[in-house]
Amino acid sequence: MVNQACKDAYAWQAVADRPIRVGVNLSARQFREDSLHDVISEALEDTG
């Protein structure tokens, strides 16, 4: 889900020609995952 949100934001930003903020809802379980930081970092790196 995070990866898709980043891809969408990248595409919208190209059309809007300005920075776009994106929010992603996470469950409490997802928020407690030790790998959350890595998942977000990789999604941002992969999608630019």
N, CA, C and O atoms as a DFTB+ gen file, in Angstrom:
192 C
 N C O
     1  1       0.819      -1.194       0.000
     2  2       0.000       0.000       0.000
     3  2       0.865       1.262       0.000
     4  3       0.572       2.214      -0.722
     5  1       1.909       1.271       0.792
     6  2       2.785       2.443       0.859
     7  2       3.442       2.682      -0.500
     8  3       3.545       3.820      -0.959
     9  1       3.879       1.609      -1.130
    10  2       4.537       1.736      -2.432
    11  2       3.587       2.332      -3.470
    12  3       3.980       3.199      -4.251
    13  1       2.349       1.872      -3.478
    14  2       1.375       2.389      -4.443
    15  2       1.065       3.861      -4.158
    16  3       0.930       4.653      -5.091
    17  1       0.953       4.227      -2.906
    18  2       0.698       5.632      -2.553
    19  2       1.839       6.520      -3.038
    20  3       1.603       7.624      -3.527
    21  1       3.057       6.049      -2.905
    22  2       4.211       6.821      -3.372
    23  2       4.223       6.942      -4.898
    24  3       4.534       8.004      -5.439
    25  1       3.885       5.856      -5.585
    26  2       3.805       5.897      -7.047
    27  2       2.751       6.906      -7.499
    28  3       2.989       7.707      -8.402
    29  1       1.584       6.855      -6.858
    30  2       0.506       7.772      -7.212
    31  2       0.909       9.217      -6.944
    32  3       0.656      10.095      -7.769
    33  1       1.528       9.464      -5.809
    34  2       1.952      10.822      -5.461
    35  2       2.960      11.353      -6.476
    36  3       2.911      12.522      -6.858
    37  1       3.861      10.497      -6.903
    38  2       4.856      10.894      -7.899
    39  2       4.164      11.311      -9.198
    40  3       4.519      12.327      -9.796
    41  1       3.190      10.536      -9.626
    42  2       2.462      10.844     -10.854
    43  2       1.648      12.125     -10.709
    44  3       1.637      12.959     -11.614
    45  1       0.973      12.285      -9.587
    46  2       0.169      13.496      -9.363
    47  2       1.052      14.732      -9.296
    48  3       0.678      15.797      -9.787
    49  1       2.210      14.589      -8.697
    50  2       3.125      15.717      -8.565
    51  2       3.619      16.174      -9.936
    52  3       3.781      17.372     -10.168
    53  1       3.853      15.250     -10.826
    54  2       4.291      15.596     -12.173
    55  2       3.220      16.394     -12.910
    56  3       3.530      17.324     -13.653
    57  1       1.966      16.025     -12.699
    58  2       0.862      16.735     -13.348
    59  2       0.628      18.094     -12.697
    60  3       0.404      19.087     -13.388
    61  1       0.679      18.137     -11.389
    62  2       0.385      19.366     -10.650
    63  2       1.563      20.333     -10.661
    64  3       1.390      21.527     -10.417
    65  1       2.752      19.826     -10.943
    66  2       3.974      20.626     -10.960
    67  2       4.213      21.332      -9.629
    68  3       4.663      22.477      -9.583
    69  1       3.902      20.620      -8.552
    70  2       4.157      21.129      -7.201
    71  2       4.215      19.943      -6.247
    72  3       3.714      18.867      -6.573
    73  1       4.812      20.120      -5.087
    74  2       4.869      19.019      -4.116
    75  2       3.466      18.591      -3.664
    76  3       2.573      19.422      -3.498
    77  1       3.298      17.313      -3.475
    78  2       2.026      16.742      -3.042
    79  2       2.258      16.009      -1.727
    80  3       3.219      15.250      -1.602
    81  1       1.400      16.228      -0.761
    82  2       1.444      15.478       0.494
    83  2       0.517      14.276       0.386
    84  3      -0.561      14.348      -0.204
    85  1       0.959      13.183       0.963
    86  2       0.171      11.954       0.914
    87  2       0.078      11.382       2.319
    88  3       1.063      11.362       3.058
    89  1      -1.091      10.926       2.678
    90  2      -1.285      10.247       3.955
    91  2      -1.656       8.797       3.698
    92  3      -2.432       8.494       2.791
    93  1      -1.103       7.912       4.495
    94  2      -1.414       6.489       4.388
    95  2      -1.856       6.014       5.765
    96  3      -1.125       6.163       6.744
    97  1      -3.043       5.445       5.837
    98  2      -3.529       4.907       7.100
    99  2      -2.880       3.563       7.386
   100  3      -2.806       2.696       6.516
   101  1      -2.415       3.404       8.606
   102  2      -1.816       2.155       9.052
   103  2      -2.590       1.634      10.250
   104  3      -3.098       2.408      11.062
   105  1      -2.672       0.335      10.348
   106  2      -3.280      -0.252      11.531
   107  2      -2.283      -0.186      12.681
   108  3      -1.090       0.022      12.460
   109  1      -2.760      -0.360      13.883
   110  2      -1.864      -0.377      15.042
   111  2      -0.839      -1.494      14.899
   112  3       0.318      -1.334      15.287
   113  1      -1.257      -2.603      14.354
   114  2      -0.345      -3.733      14.150
   115  2       0.769      -3.368      13.166
   116  3       1.939      -3.659      13.415
   117  1       0.408      -2.737      12.059
   118  2       1.410      -2.326      11.077
   119  2       2.361      -1.289      11.679
   120  3       3.566      -1.321      11.428
   121  1       1.818      -0.389      12.459
   122  2       2.625       0.671      13.052
   123  2       3.670       0.106      14.014
   124  3       4.737       0.695      14.187
   125  1       3.371      -1.022      14.634
   126  2       4.302      -1.649      15.574
   127  2       5.349      -2.526      14.903
   128  3       6.289      -2.972      15.562
   129  1       5.209      -2.780      13.618
   130  2       6.169      -3.628      12.907
   131  2       7.561      -2.992      12.922
   132  3       7.716      -1.803      12.642
   133  1       8.556      -3.792      13.248
   134  2       9.933      -3.299      13.251
   135  2      10.399      -2.868      11.862
   136  3      11.287      -2.025      11.734
   137  1       9.808      -3.436      10.844
   138  2      10.250      -3.157       9.476
   139  2       9.555      -1.950       8.838
   140  3       9.821      -1.642       7.676
   141  1       8.679      -1.265       9.562
   142  2       7.925      -0.160       8.979
   143  2       8.836       0.910       8.385
   144  3       8.599       1.388       7.276
   145  1       9.858       1.276       9.114
   146  2      10.790       2.289       8.612
   147  2      11.411       1.836       7.293
   148  3      11.513       2.624       6.353
   149  1      11.818       0.592       7.219
   150  2      12.427       0.054       5.999
   151  2      11.431       0.041       4.843
   152  3      11.782       0.373       3.711
   153  1      10.204      -0.338       5.128
   154  2       9.166      -0.386       4.089
   155  2       8.947       1.006       3.502
   156  3       8.871       1.162       2.283
   157  1       8.846       2.006       4.355
   158  2       8.625       3.375       3.889
   159  2       9.849       3.894       3.151
   160  3       9.717       4.505       2.090
   161  1      11.016       3.665       3.687
   162  2      12.255       4.121       3.038
   163  2      12.413       3.509       1.646
   164  3      12.757       4.203       0.690
   165  1      12.160       2.212       1.543
   166  2      12.276       1.537       0.245
   167  2      11.242       2.048      -0.749
   168  3      11.549       2.213      -1.930
   169  1      10.028       2.298      -0.289
   170  2       8.983       2.815      -1.185
   171  2       9.362       4.186      -1.718
   172  3       9.190       4.469      -2.904
   173  1       9.878       5.034      -0.840
   174  2      10.304       6.362      -1.289
   175  2      11.478       6.291      -2.252
   176  3      11.518       7.022      -3.242
   177  1      12.424       5.422      -1.968
   178  2      13.584       5.259      -2.848
   179  2      13.168       4.686      -4.201
   180  3      13.633       5.150      -5.242
   181  1      12.300       3.685      -4.189
   182  2      11.882       3.023      -5.421
   183  2      11.068       3.930      -6.335
   184  3      11.119       3.793      -7.557
   185  1      10.322       4.850      -5.748
   186  2       9.394       5.657      -6.544
   187  2       9.872       7.078      -6.798
   188  3       9.219       7.834      -7.518
   189  1      10.992       7.442      -6.218
   190  2      11.528       8.780      -6.457
   191  2      10.816       9.834      -5.666
   192  3      11.156      11.014      -5.763
